[in-house]
Amino acid sequence: MLSQLGFLFVAMALATGRVVRRDSADGFPNPNATQLDFIEDIADGTLSDAPPPPSLNESSIPIFQLISFNEYFEVAFFSSLIENITTDEPGFTLPTEKKVEILEILATVLAQEQLHAIDASNVLKHFNASLIPEPCEYVFPGATDINSSIALAATFTDVVLGTLQDAAEGLAVNGDLGPIRKVASIIGQEGQQSGFYRLLLNQKPSQKLFLTTNSALQQFVVSCPFNIGEIEIPIFPPLEVAHVKGGQTIEPRDQRLSFVANLTGSSEAEQLINETSPDLFVTYFSGQLLPISVPIEDVEWFGENNAQLRFEAEFPFEENILVGLTIAALTSKDNFTTYGEVVEVTIAAPGLIEVTEEGLSWDLLSKEDL
């Protein structure tokens, strides 16, 4: 199952940022009938009334657990963003007309994400899953104003799109063809969101011809009311791309990137600690390209018990046209022919890298320019 899901990382966030646990008067995540009608009205649509599939492969349960897990994060983020704009927090103030418009749009997005989460939970409940994820506490590193928050939304929406690719493939491999149509419809809906966020950031709405696969949102988690380890996905130490946090991006050019991996408690990394020239690689995922590996350089061990690793690696933008989202992993091998091979030799992951081109020349938040 792990190879079917590809790269689905769990990395507890240590970065600073706003921590949110979402509590809601609309009854989410367990609304009653009246509250559900309210959410559906704002979402411009209802949950599907089609019957669930007659059966679900046991290996597909973690897929819906992960979908639910990710959707709860999105709900928390948009709830926080709406609150910040509504209360005119510093960095989140807008002229009245724009404020009304953006809040209406975000309210619809929030309600749609709530229904995505409820739908995934309903599947798990219907098939008596032993674990049904609940909302966690989250951190939103770098989301300090409207622009950085929208940039972070664009990044994690790209991440969700990658996760849903893996979900659809996993369901197909498991023979669960029924739910794939719904997963595909969510991919389209998330893609609409991504294009909107990119336009707000003065970027082209379509990022890449094939979107990046193999990714997840667990690196934004602070704590959960359940054991994340019960979701059957690989858990890796976190990998940080220096100066690329939250909604920050890098320029579209060949360059050296700096990374930090916190390998505290990692049994796989014990034999590597204090090696000055470990035989390690940064492996990049971008679009539907095969994994791209480059050797790490300028290694430095630091921190308690020298368990943290700082290093650099080349980012081969030009040859591979790495526009948009790229996912980085620290691996002990290179030369991969499939995505699933990378999971078995990953030491730390994921590092999220967004490459943006020069912005468009108009302000799409301004009606005068439309």
PyMOL commands that set and color helices and strands:
alter all, ss='L'
color gray80, all
select helices_A, chain A and resi 2-5+33-43+58-86+96-126+146-173+180-200+218-220+228-230+267-272+304-306+317-320+340-343+367-369
alter helices_A, ss='H'
color red, helices_A
select strands_A, chain A and resi 18-21+137-140+221-223+239-241+255-262+281-286+292-295+297-302+308-315+324-331+346-355
alter strands_A, ss='S'
color yellow, strands_A
deselect
rebuild
show_as cartoon
